[in-house]
Amino acid sequence: MKLNTFLPRVSLGRLFGRRALAGFLSVMAVGMLAGAGWLAGYPFYTDLRAAQEQKRLAASFETASLKHSYQERSFTEGTALTRMVIPKLNLDTVVVEGVSLKALAAGAGHYPRTPLPGELGNVGIAGHRTMNGKPLSNLQKLAAGDRIVLITPLAQFTYEVIPSFDGHANPWVVHPNDISVLQATEEPMLTLTTCHPRGSAKQRMVVRAKLVGTEGIA
């Protein structure tokens, strides 16, 4: 009796097909692991990129061109506009002009259609809560009486978080498309916005503060 009588008959096509499938699955597994690694590392990458951008913005903040921009009231998207210091959050960051994805890659941006710091009306600033330096990560910790300082080449403006008003708390949460929070106000105010809940754009968290002090800069 021949020995190969007991061996299974497997066609070459089927054998190579199985090998090809195994190879494909191996490639897919490697790709999925690489993708998972990228997703896990991406927030860190954006934070690092924002930190580098903040260094560049801090340097440009000291130049005469920014003072000229204030005098001319002319700003380009993505350029430095003001330093924002929030002692309660241990925050000191440069806010840029604009709230596009590109502008906010630096961390925080000024709503172009709102007043400049210190002016009459409602100054609007948006900031990331996760990634890109996450300057407003702990916005929910602010409470009535907490200070927010905006520093420009012309002056330093101190705002104070106001108590609950109009029937809602402060901070409070709104729909992401609710632009009423940026409406003009009769007094000089400041409105900060960020995503809510953390890591989601489902809603928006808002904080309102009023101007309580101005100091000139020599």
Secondary structure, DSSP 8 states (H G I E B T S, - for coil): --GGGGS----HHHHHHHHHHHHHHHHHHHHHHHHHHHHHHHHHHHHHHHHHHHHHHHHHHTSHHHHHHHHHT---TTSEEEEEEEGGGTEEEEEEE--SHHHHTTSEEE-TTS--TTSSSEEEEEE-SSSTT-TTTTGGG--TT-EEEEE-SSEEEEEEE---BTTB-SSEEE-TT-GGGGS--SS-EEEEEEEESTT--SEEEEEEEEEEEEEE--
